[in-house]
Amino acid sequence: MSLSHGNAPRPSGGARMARTAGMLALFTLLSRLLGLVRDMGMAWMVGCGPVADALVAALRLPHLLRRLLGEGSLSMTLTAWLVRHDVAQGQGDPLPALASGLFRRLVLVLGGLVLLGMLAAPQLLAFLAPALSPEALAEGSSLLRLCLPYVLLAGMAALGMAVLHCREVFWLPALSPVIFNVVVISAMLAGWLAGGTEAVPAALAAGMSAGGLAQWLAQWGYARRVFPATAMERPAAAPSGRELWGCLGRLPLGLLGAAAPQLVMLAAMGLAVGSQIAGLYYAERLLELPLGLIGACLGMASLPRLSRLAGEKDFAAFRRDMALALRWATLLSLPAAAGLWAVGPCLVDVLLHHGEFDATGVRQVTLALWAYLPCLPACAVSRCLLAGCNALGDVRLTALSSLLAVVFTLAGGAWLLHSMARDIYFCLPAAAASAALWGQTVWLWRGLRRRLRPLLPAPALLDGMACLRHVLAAGAAAAGALVVLRLCGMVCPLQELLSVVPVLLPGLPAMAGLALSIGAGCCAWGSALVLLGDADTRMLAHKLRTKLQGDSRS
């Protein structure tokens, strides 16, 4: 069966994107919540000291590769290439043979990299986290060797994910991070029960490799059900070995472009001074929940359709879908950033201030989180732009934008650390990362416009009035959350300015007050959008109402 739909009527881009993104967001939310549970357990059992720095530094590279290989970046590049190849061919089904050939080649490449990494673990860790002490470096090297096999296993799982995306099977790839987190949490608890807190770092590192194995078995087990055994035989139109290596050779450029947030935050960690490493890590983990729900889901949901439209040369529809994805990215990411700024201090205190994690750690993580927040809308918008660039086959633009963002982070962060006061050192690397990611977003937007200009007259990709409405609604969300925090007597930004609001619920538990403030922010955001007459909000509300009415009738 070909990937193309022939002359069958194609569902509207908005409806299809909304349905797919909603399903992806549901599984991503579950994955992020489990990841938050995992990191809360790590914070409680390990704390924010030298041992935590060693563990975070050791897990940093596998976590980076997990997000590259296991959460959509590899499949973004590979899916776009496969769909364009299918549209160009027009007949036959080379996908099974292509997957089998790429599997063998990825095993050779990634297996060799894992062996090299294990041999050079101390040097690799010293490069990634130069601020580690000699004792922490030795401990971190042992932990790095335990979790490096995950790289090979996640690469195999990522290829299975890309194959399933080409078949428009999204639920299992979205469920894959959930499987990973369940395995890692189980390993962490097993280590704690067997050897106490001292055994938790090694259990976490080994759990990453076990989680990668579980992801691989799930992806490829289902892929073999999709493709019968006879389909894996080489058809007459199967790609040659040269084409397979050419496809594999394009993946590093695509991965480099899609990995900009992870590489930039890795560069920020390299600028960390003293014990900042763990604080930056926890702040980044708190940021991943809204980032994964918005940017990653919209980018992945729009990619197959954008790739098909680019292959069919339907650039008018391409522009419409691209503009829709960008509007939804700003619609959802701006209130997420504003709300997280409002509830950030309370969120860090409620989730992490336990066990070995003290008040100093809460302050460090809060400052780093606030400095990272401006990059949330930038990452959401750039993910949609990356989907458009990959659909058009322009991976060089995405790779160059990522490299420039990393260079800007290192240069800008070093200048800030040299120029600013020491009492705010904890937020300076994160601030440099946020500025760099905004620079990458502007670069991608201008590059995509230049690419579309010969194909479309004045390709408008961003609606200025819609963005203004989204900014105003985001401000309303932050105001609603702040007022409720004040009513509950909880510490929040602008505490002195809100002193006119009386404290009416001082005895409310912190978790309940936090939930009320988040709910108030969401209500204020939605009300503001309705009052401002936002068209996308009306469309989404209509689709949701229609869906609910249909379910009630059935």
KAMO-V213567 format. One record per residue. N is the residue number from 0. PSI is psi in radians with two decimals (none if undefined). Layout:
n->N psi->PSI
n->N psi->PSI
This chain:
n->0 psi->2.25
n->1 psi->2.72
n->2 psi->-0.38
n->3 psi->2.79
n->4 psi->0.05
n->5 psi->-2.36
n->6 psi->0.20
n->7 psi->2.56
n->8 psi->2.31
n->9 psi->2.28
n->10 psi->2.73
n->11 psi->2.57
n->12 psi->-0.72
n->13 psi->-0.79
n->14 psi->-0.78
n->15 psi->-0.75
n->16 psi->-0.74
n->17 psi->-0.74
n->18 psi->-0.82
n->19 psi->-0.77
n->20 psi->-0.64
n->21 psi->-0.75
n->22 psi->-0.75
n->23 psi->-0.68
n->24 psi->-0.64
n->25 psi->-0.85
n->26 psi->-0.62
n->27 psi->-0.68
n->28 psi->-0.78
n->29 psi->-0.73
n->30 psi->-0.77
n->31 psi->-0.64
n->32 psi->-0.72
n->33 psi->-0.66
n->34 psi->-0.63
n->35 psi->-0.71
n->36 psi->-0.74
n->37 psi->-0.79
n->38 psi->-0.55
n->39 psi->-0.78
n->40 psi->-0.69
n->41 psi->-0.73
n->42 psi->-0.74
n->43 psi->-0.65
n->44 psi->-0.49
n->45 psi->-0.53
n->46 psi->-2.65
n->47 psi->0.64
n->48 psi->-2.73
n->49 psi->-0.67
n->50 psi->-0.73
n->51 psi->-0.68
n->52 psi->-0.75
n->53 psi->-0.75
n->54 psi->-0.79
n->55 psi->-0.72
n->56 psi->-0.68
n->57 psi->-0.65
n->58 psi->-0.19
n->59 psi->-0.85
n->60 psi->-0.84
n->61 psi->-0.65
n->62 psi->-0.70
n->63 psi->-0.82
n->64 psi->-0.51
n->65 psi->-0.77
n->66 psi->-0.49
n->67 psi->-0.84
n->68 psi->-0.64
n->69 psi->-0.07
n->70 psi->0.49
n->71 psi->-0.34
n->72 psi->-0.80
n->73 psi->-0.77
n->74 psi->-0.47
n->75 psi->-0.85
n->76 psi->-0.78
n->77 psi->-0.69
n->78 psi->-0.78
n->79 psi->-0.74
n->80 psi->-0.75
n->81 psi->-0.74
n->82 psi->-0.78
n->83 psi->-0.67
n->84 psi->-0.71
n->85 psi->-0.74
n->86 psi->-0.70
n->87 psi->-0.64
n->88 psi->-0.80
n->89 psi->-0.21
n->90 psi->2.85
n->91 psi->3.10
n->92 psi->1.54
n->93 psi->-0.02
n->94 psi->-0.81
n->95 psi->-0.79
n->96 psi->-0.65
n->97 psi->-0.75
n->98 psi->-0.74
n->99 psi->-0.75
n->100 psi->-0.71
n->101 psi->-0.57
n->102 psi->-0.87
n->103 psi->-0.70
n->104 psi->-0.62
n->105 psi->-0.62
n->106 psi->-0.78
n->107 psi->-0.82
n->108 psi->-0.92
n->109 psi->-0.61
n->110 psi->-0.74
n->111 psi->-0.70
n->112 psi->-0.65
n->113 psi->-0.76
n->114 psi->-0.75
n->115 psi->-0.71
n->116 psi->-0.68
n->117 psi->-0.68
n->118 psi->-0.62
n->119 psi->0.58
n->120 psi->-0.79
n->121 psi->-0.74
n->122 psi->-0.68
n->123 psi->-0.75
n->124 psi->-0.65
n->125 psi->-0.57
n->126 psi->-0.70
n->127 psi->-0.60
n->128 psi->1.35
n->129 psi->-0.25
n->130 psi->-0.05
n->131 psi->2.51
n->132 psi->2.84
n->133 psi->-0.67
n->134 psi->-0.77
n->135 psi->-0.57
n->136 psi->-0.72
n->137 psi->-0.75
n->138 psi->-0.76
n->139 psi->-0.57
n->140 psi->-0.71
n->141 psi->-0.71
n->142 psi->-0.64
n->143 psi->-0.69
n->144 psi->-0.54
n->145 psi->-0.61
n->146 psi->-0.10
n->147 psi->-0.56
n->148 psi->-0.34
n->149 psi->-0.53
n->150 psi->-0.83
n->151 psi->-0.81
n->152 psi->-0.69
n->153 psi->-0.58
n->154 psi->-0.73
n->155 psi->-0.72
n->156 psi->-0.65
n->157 psi->-0.63
n->158 psi->-0.72
n->159 psi->-0.65
n->160 psi->-0.76
n->161 psi->-0.71
n->162 psi->-0.77
n->163 psi->-0.63
n->164 psi->-0.67
n->165 psi->-0.52
n->166 psi->0.13
n->167 psi->0.62
n->168 psi->1.84
n->169 psi->-0.37
n->170 psi->-0.73
n->171 psi->-0.76
n->172 psi->-0.64
n->173 psi->-0.50
n->174 psi->-0.30
n->175 psi->-0.78
n->176 psi->-0.50
n->177 psi->-0.78
n->178 psi->-0.77
n->179 psi->-0.84
n->180 psi->-0.66
n->181 psi->-0.74
n->182 psi->-0.76
n->183 psi->-0.74
n->184 psi->-0.73
n->185 psi->-0.73
n->186 psi->-0.70
n->187 psi->-0.78
n->188 psi->-0.68
n->189 psi->-0.72
n->190 psi->-0.70
n->191 psi->-0.72
n->192 psi->-0.57
n->193 psi->-0.68
n->194 psi->0.19
n->195 psi->-2.92
n->196 psi->-0.46
n->197 psi->-0.44
n->198 psi->-0.12
n->199 psi->-0.77
n->200 psi->-0.81
n->201 psi->-0.64
n->202 psi->-0.69
n->203 psi->-0.76
n->204 psi->-0.78
n->205 psi->-0.57
n->206 psi->-0.52
n->207 psi->-0.76
n->208 psi->-0.70
n->209 psi->-0.67
n->210 psi->-0.68
n->211 psi->-0.68
n->212 psi->-0.73
n->213 psi->-0.71
n->214 psi->-0.78
n->215 psi->-0.83
n->216 psi->-0.67
n->217 psi->-0.83
n->218 psi->-0.88
n->219 psi->-0.47
n->220 psi->-0.74
n->221 psi->-0.64
n->222 psi->-0.63
n->223 psi->-0.40
n->224 psi->-0.61
n->225 psi->-0.72
n->226 psi->2.04
n->227 psi->2.85
n->228 psi->-0.64
n->229 psi->-0.41
n->230 psi->-0.34
n->231 psi->-0.16
n->232 psi->2.62
n->233 psi->1.98
n->234 psi->3.04
n->235 psi->-0.59
n->236 psi->0.31
n->237 psi->2.60
n->238 psi->2.58
n->239 psi->2.96
n->240 psi->-0.61
n->241 psi->-0.70
n->242 psi->-0.67
n->243 psi->-0.81
n->244 psi->-0.58
n->245 psi->-0.71
n->246 psi->-0.77
n->247 psi->-0.60
n->248 psi->-0.42
n->249 psi->-0.33
n->250 psi->-0.72
n->251 psi->-0.69
n->252 psi->-0.77
n->253 psi->-0.73
n->254 psi->-0.71
n->255 psi->-0.74
n->256 psi->-0.75
n->257 psi->-0.32
n->258 psi->0.21
n->259 psi->-0.85
n->260 psi->-0.74
n->261 psi->-0.73
n->262 psi->-0.67
n->263 psi->-0.74
n->264 psi->-0.52
n->265 psi->-0.70
n->266 psi->-0.66
n->267 psi->-0.69
n->268 psi->-0.60
n->269 psi->-0.40
n->270 psi->-0.08
n->271 psi->2.51
n->272 psi->2.31
n->273 psi->-2.17
n->274 psi->0.56
n->275 psi->-0.30
n->276 psi->-0.89
n->277 psi->-0.66
n->278 psi->-0.76
n->279 psi->-0.64
n->280 psi->-0.86
n->281 psi->-0.68
n->282 psi->-0.73
n->283 psi->-0.66
n->284 psi->-0.66
n->285 psi->-0.54
n->286 psi->-0.40
n->287 psi->-0.47
n->288 psi->-1.03
n->289 psi->-0.56
n->290 psi->-0.76
n->291 psi->-0.64
n->292 psi->-0.55
n->293 psi->-1.17
n->294 psi->-0.89
n->295 psi->-0.72
n->296 psi->-0.77
n->297 psi->-0.73
n->298 psi->-0.79
n->299 psi->-0.63
n->300 psi->-0.58
n->301 psi->-0.32
n->302 psi->-0.90
n->303 psi->-0.74
n->304 psi->-0.75
n->305 psi->-0.70
n->306 psi->-0.69
n->307 psi->-0.73
n->308 psi->-0.66
n->309 psi->-0.71
n->310 psi->-0.58
n->311 psi->0.00
n->312 psi->0.45
n->313 psi->1.32
n->314 psi->-0.35
n->315 psi->-0.83
n->316 psi->-0.61
n->317 psi->-0.81
n->318 psi->-0.72
n->319 psi->-0.79
n->320 psi->-0.64
n->321 psi->-0.78
n->322 psi->-0.65
n->323 psi->-0.78
n->324 psi->-0.70
n->325 psi->-0.69
n->326 psi->-0.73
n->327 psi->-0.56
n->328 psi->-0.79
n->329 psi->-0.63
n->330 psi->-0.68
n->331 psi->-0.56
n->332 psi->-0.61
n->333 psi->-0.84
n->334 psi->-0.54
n->335 psi->-0.76
n->336 psi->-0.76
n->337 psi->-0.76
n->338 psi->-0.66
n->339 psi->-0.54
n->340 psi->-0.72
n->341 psi->-0.79
n->342 psi->-0.01
n->343 psi->-0.91
n->344 psi->-0.76
n->345 psi->-0.65
n->346 psi->-0.81
n->347 psi->-0.75
n->348 psi->-0.77
n->349 psi->-0.71
n->350 psi->-0.61
n->351 psi->-0.34
n->352 psi->1.25
n->353 psi->2.75
n->354 psi->-2.14
n->355 psi->-0.11
n->356 psi->1.97
n->357 psi->-3.07
n->358 psi->-0.56
n->359 psi->-0.73
n->360 psi->-0.64
n->361 psi->-0.78
n->362 psi->-0.74
n->363 psi->-0.78
n->364 psi->-0.66
n->365 psi->-0.79
n->366 psi->-0.76
n->367 psi->-0.67
n->368 psi->-0.79
n->369 psi->-0.67
n->370 psi->-0.51
n->371 psi->-0.40
n->372 psi->-0.67
n->373 psi->-0.40
n->374 psi->-0.18
n->375 psi->-0.94
n->376 psi->-0.56
n->377 psi->-0.77
n->378 psi->-0.67
n->379 psi->-0.79
n->380 psi->-0.76
n->381 psi->-0.51
n->382 psi->-0.70
n->383 psi->-0.68
n->384 psi->-0.65
n->385 psi->-0.69
n->386 psi->-0.73
n->387 psi->-0.75
n->388 psi->-0.74
n->389 psi->-0.65
n->390 psi->-0.59
n->391 psi->-0.07
n->392 psi->0.28
n->393 psi->1.26
n->394 psi->-0.34
n->395 psi->-0.67
n->396 psi->-0.79
n->397 psi->-0.70
n->398 psi->-0.74
n->399 psi->-0.70
n->400 psi->-0.66
n->401 psi->-0.75
n->402 psi->-0.75
n->403 psi->-0.64
n->404 psi->-0.71
n->405 psi->-0.77
n->406 psi->-0.73
n->407 psi->-0.67
n->408 psi->-0.81
n->409 psi->-0.79
n->410 psi->-0.84
n->411 psi->-0.69
n->412 psi->-0.73
n->413 psi->-0.68
n->414 psi->-0.73
n->415 psi->-0.76
n->416 psi->-0.56
n->417 psi->-0.50
n->418 psi->-0.48
n->419 psi->2.95
n->420 psi->2.64
n->421 psi->-0.43
n->422 psi->-0.15
n->423 psi->0.36
n->424 psi->-0.53
n->425 psi->-0.37
n->426 psi->-0.12
n->427 psi->-0.80
n->428 psi->-0.67
n->429 psi->-0.66
n->430 psi->-0.72
n->431 psi->-0.67
n->432 psi->-0.72
n->433 psi->-0.79
n->434 psi->-0.70
n->435 psi->-0.70
n->436 psi->-0.56
n->437 psi->-0.67
n->438 psi->-0.72
n->439 psi->-0.68
n->440 psi->-0.79
n->441 psi->-0.71
n->442 psi->-0.80
n->443 psi->-0.71
n->444 psi->-0.80
n->445 psi->-0.71
n->446 psi->-0.69
n->447 psi->-0.65
n->448 psi->-0.73
n->449 psi->-0.65
n->450 psi->-0.61
n->451 psi->-0.34
n->452 psi->-0.75
n->453 psi->-0.30
n->454 psi->-0.46
n->455 psi->2.51
n->456 psi->2.12
n->457 psi->1.19
n->458 psi->1.64
n->459 psi->2.10
n->460 psi->-0.38
n->461 psi->2.37
n->462 psi->1.92
n->463 psi->-0.73
n->464 psi->-0.67
n->465 psi->-0.72
n->466 psi->-0.66
n->467 psi->-0.74
n->468 psi->-0.69
n->469 psi->-0.64
n->470 psi->-0.77
n->471 psi->-0.71
n->472 psi->-0.61
n->473 psi->-0.69
n->474 psi->-0.69
n->475 psi->-0.67
n->476 psi->-0.79
n->477 psi->-0.72
n->478 psi->-0.75
n->479 psi->-0.74
n->480 psi->-0.70
n->481 psi->-0.74
n->482 psi->-0.75
n->483 psi->-0.67
n->484 psi->-0.72
n->485 psi->-0.74
n->486 psi->-0.56
n->487 psi->-0.06
n->488 psi->0.42
n->489 psi->2.65
n->490 psi->2.33
n->491 psi->2.85
n->492 psi->2.71
n->493 psi->0.60
n->494 psi->-0.75
n->495 psi->-0.69
n->496 psi->-0.48
n->497 psi->0.17
n->498 psi->-0.32
n->499 psi->-0.32
n->500 psi->2.15
n->501 psi->2.60
n->502 psi->1.91
n->503 psi->-0.38
n->504 psi->1.08
n->505 psi->-0.45
n->506 psi->0.13
n->507 psi->2.36
n->508 psi->2.59
n->509 psi->-0.72
n->510 psi->-0.67
n->511 psi->-0.74
n->512 psi->-0.66
n->513 psi->-0.75
n->514 psi->-0.71
n->515 psi->-0.72
n->516 psi->-0.69
n->517 psi->-0.75
n->518 psi->-0.71
n->519 psi->-0.69
n->520 psi->-0.73
n->521 psi->-0.73
n->522 psi->-0.74
n->523 psi->-0.67
n->524 psi->-0.86
n->525 psi->-0.71
n->526 psi->-0.70
n->527 psi->-0.70
n->528 psi->-0.69
n->529 psi->-0.78
n->530 psi->-0.60
n->531 psi->-0.13
n->532 psi->0.73
n->533 psi->2.17
n->534 psi->-0.69
n->535 psi->-0.65
n->536 psi->-0.75
n->537 psi->-0.69
n->538 psi->-0.79
n->539 psi->-0.70
n->540 psi->-0.69
n->541 psi->-0.77
n->542 psi->-0.71
n->543 psi->-0.75
n->544 psi->-0.73
n->545 psi->-0.72
n->546 psi->-0.78
n->547 psi->-0.69
n->548 psi->-0.67
n->549 psi->-0.70
n->550 psi->-0.65
n->551 psi->-0.63
n->552 psi->-0.66
n->553 psi->none
